[in-house]
């Protein structure tokens, strides 16, 4: 891997420099290394604190923005096929949370619903903001990425219906309800989504997307002010 990193960083062909540097950055992030330190004379770039390495991975998100929601199963049908929350029901659910613009897609296998629903948002600033709002809704109750990985590691499937991490009971009605876990999809989630979704998304930097959107917003605002000032002057 170090040899590959050196190759991507020191490409001498002008037409592929940007592609090679992009690959260098991606490889470093996936390995948990510091892409900002030149890999010239030592492997010091590999000594990146775990917190920063995790933040770098989390920065590389799916584009258009995507939120992955887990534990959306509803039970088994008469023929033993696994059933889950439908797309329309999930669309209604996120609208009731005040989230707009998301489109649901349930994932299935031969046995039925996988208990995973993808919420795809628009590839623009508002789409990213709505995706982050939805993820923050889950995170505030510790039902985000870390919360799901913790629950997932506790041998799911043995007695899901009585697992307090997966099911909650309404004290008034006695009705059981699944506890959803959700987070914004990043580069580490490639294998968690279906093939069709993988074909239709790219990987982008969340920080760079937000910075670019801020620049574009400033340009648009300045242009609007100039037009308005010119209009007032002419009148």
C-alpha positions in Angstrom: 0.0 0.0 0.0 2.9 2.4 0.8 4.3 1.8 -2.7 0.9 2.5 -4.3 0.6 5.7 -2.2 4.0 6.8 -3.4 3.0 6.2 -7.0 -0.2 8.2 -6.8 1.5 11.1 -5.1 4.5 11.4 -7.4 2.8 11.0 -10.8 4.8 12.9 -13.5 2.1 12.9 -16.2 0.3 16.2 -16.3 -2.9 14.7 -17.7 -3.4 12.3 -14.8 -2.1 14.3 -11.8 -5.5 15.3 -10.5 -6.8 11.7 -10.8 -3.7 10.3 -9.1 -3.9 12.8 -6.2 -7.6 12.1 -5.8 -6.8 8.4 -5.5 -4.0 9.2 -3.1 -6.4 11.0 -0.9 -9.0 8.3 -1.1 -6.6 5.5 -0.2 -5.1 7.4 2.7 -8.6 8.1 4.1 -9.7 4.5 3.7 -6.5 3.3 5.5 -6.9 5.9 8.2 -3.8 7.9 7.2 -3.0 11.6 6.8 -3.3 12.6 3.2 -2.0 16.1 4.0 1.5 14.9 4.9 3.7 14.1 1.8 4.8 10.4 1.9 8.3 11.3 0.8 11.0 10.1 3.2 9.0 8.3 6.0 5.7 6.7 6.9 4.9 9.4 9.4 1.7 10.1 7.4 0.4 6.8 8.6 0.3 8.1 12.2 -3.1 9.8 12.2 -5.2 9.8 15.5 -8.2 7.5 15.3 -10.6 10.4 15.8 -9.3 12.4 12.8 -9.2 9.2 10.7 -12.9 8.6 11.5 -13.8 12.2 10.7 -12.1 11.9 7.3 -14.1 8.7 6.5 -17.3 10.4 7.6 -16.5 13.4 5.4 -16.6 11.3 2.2 -20.4 10.9 1.7 -22.6 9.5 -1.1 -23.7 12.0 -3.6 -26.7 12.6 -4.0 -26.9 12.5 -0.2 -28.3 9.3 1.3 -29.5 8.3 4.7 -29.4 4.6 5.7 -32.2 3.6 8.1 -31.9 0.2 9.8 -34.4 -2.1 11.7 -37.4 -1.3 9.4 -38.7 -4.9 9.6 -42.3 -5.5 10.5 -42.4 -9.3 10.9 -43.1 -12.4 8.7 -45.8 -13.1 6.2 -48.0 -16.2 6.0 -45.4 -18.0 3.8 -42.5 -17.1 6.1 -41.3 -14.3 3.9 -39.7 -11.4 5.9 -41.7 -8.2 5.6 -40.8 -4.6 6.3 -41.9 -1.0 6.2 -42.9 0.0 2.7 -41.6 3.0 0.8 -44.9 5.0 1.1 -45.1 4.4 4.9 -41.4 5.5 5.3 -42.0 8.6 3.1 -44.9 9.5 5.4 -42.8 8.9 8.5 -40.0 11.2 7.5 -42.5 13.9 6.4 -44.1 13.8 9.9 -40.6 14.5 11.3 -40.6 17.7 9.2 -38.0 16.3 6.7 -38.7 17.2 3.1 -37.4 16.0 -0.3 -36.4 12.5 0.7 -37.4 9.5 -1.4 -37.5 6.0 0.2 -36.2 2.7 -1.2 -36.5 -0.5 0.8 -33.8 -3.2 0.2 -34.8 -6.8 -0.4 -33.1 -10.3 -0.7 -34.6 -13.6 -1.7 -36.0 -14.0 1.8 -37.7 -10.7 1.7 -37.2 -7.3 3.3 -33.7 -6.7 4.7 -34.8 -4.3 7.4 -32.9 -1.5 5.6 -34.4 1.5 3.9 -32.5 4.1 2.0 -33.6 7.8 1.9 -32.2 9.6 -1.1 -32.1 13.4 -1.2 -31.5 15.9 -3.9 -27.9 16.6 -5.1 -27.8 20.2 -3.8 -27.4 22.2 -0.7 -31.0 21.7 0.5 -30.7 18.0 -0.1 -27.6 17.7 2.0 -29.1 19.9 4.8 -32.2 17.7 4.9 -30.2 14.5 5.0 -28.1 15.9 7.9 -31.2 16.9 9.7 -32.7 13.4 9.5 -29.4 11.9 10.7 -29.3 14.3 13.6 -32.8 13.3 14.6 -31.6 9.7 15.1 -28.3 10.7 16.6 -29.8 12.8 19.4 -31.2 9.5 20.9 -28.0 7.6 20.3 -29.7 5.9 17.3 -27.1 6.9 14.8 -24.2 5.0 13.2 -22.4 4.2 16.5 -25.7 3.2 18.1 -26.6 0.8 15.3 -23.1 -0.8 15.2 -23.3 -1.4 18.9 -26.7 -3.1 18.6 -25.7 -5.0 15.5 -22.7 -6.5 17.3 -25.0 -8.0 19.9 -26.0 -11.0 17.8 -29.2 -9.8 16.1 -31.9 -12.3 15.1 -32.1 -14.5 18.3 -35.1 -12.7 19.9 -35.5 -9.4 18.0 -39.1 -8.9 19.1 -38.1 -8.7 22.8 -34.9 -6.9 22.3 -35.3 -3.4 24.0 -32.6 -2.0 21.6 -34.8 -2.9 18.7 -38.4 -2.7 19.9 -40.2 -0.3 22.2 -43.7 -0.8 23.7 -46.3 1.9 23.8 -47.2 2.2 27.5 -50.8 3.2 26.6 -51.7 0.8 23.8 -49.2 -2.0 24.4 -48.3 -1.8 20.7 -44.7 -2.9 19.7 -42.8 -0.5 17.5 -39.4 -0.9 15.9 -36.7 1.5 16.9 -35.1 3.0 13.8 -31.4 3.8 13.5 -30.2 6.1 10.8 -27.1 8.0 9.5 -25.7 9.7 6.4 -24.1 7.1 4.1 -20.3 7.5 3.7 -17.6 5.7 1.7 -17.5 2.8 4.3 -21.1 2.0 3.5 -20.6 0.9 -0.2 -21.3 -2.7 0.6 -24.4 -1.9 2.6 -26.4 -0.6 -0.3 -27.7 -2.4 -3.4 -25.9 -2.7 -6.7 -28.2 -0.2 -8.5 -27.6 2.4 -5.8 -23.9 2.0 -6.0 -24.0 2.6 -9.8 -25.9 5.8 -9.4 -23.9 7.6 -6.7 -20.5 9.2 -6.5 -18.3 9.9 -3.4 -17.9 13.6 -2.5 -16.4 15.5 0.4 -19.1 16.9 2.7 -16.8 19.8 3.7 -16.1 20.7 0.1 -19.7 20.5 -0.9 -20.7 22.8 1.9 -17.9 25.3 1.1 -18.8 25.3 -2.6 -22.4 25.9 -1.7 -21.5 28.8 0.6 -19.4 30.4 -2.2 -22.2 29.9 -4.8 -24.7 31.4 -2.3 -22.5 34.4 -1.8 -22.1 35.0 -5.5 -25.8 34.7 -6.1 -26.5 37.1 -3.3 -24.0 39.7 -4.5 -25.4 39.4 -8.1 -28.9 39.9 -6.8 -27.8 43.0 -4.9 -26.1 44.5 -7.9 -29.2 44.0 -10.0 -31.4 45.6 -7.4 -29.1 48.6 -6.9 -28.9 49.1 -10.7 -32.7 48.9 -10.9 -33.1 51.5 -8.1 -30.6 53.8 -9.7 -32.4 53.7 -13.1 -35.7 54.5 -11.4 
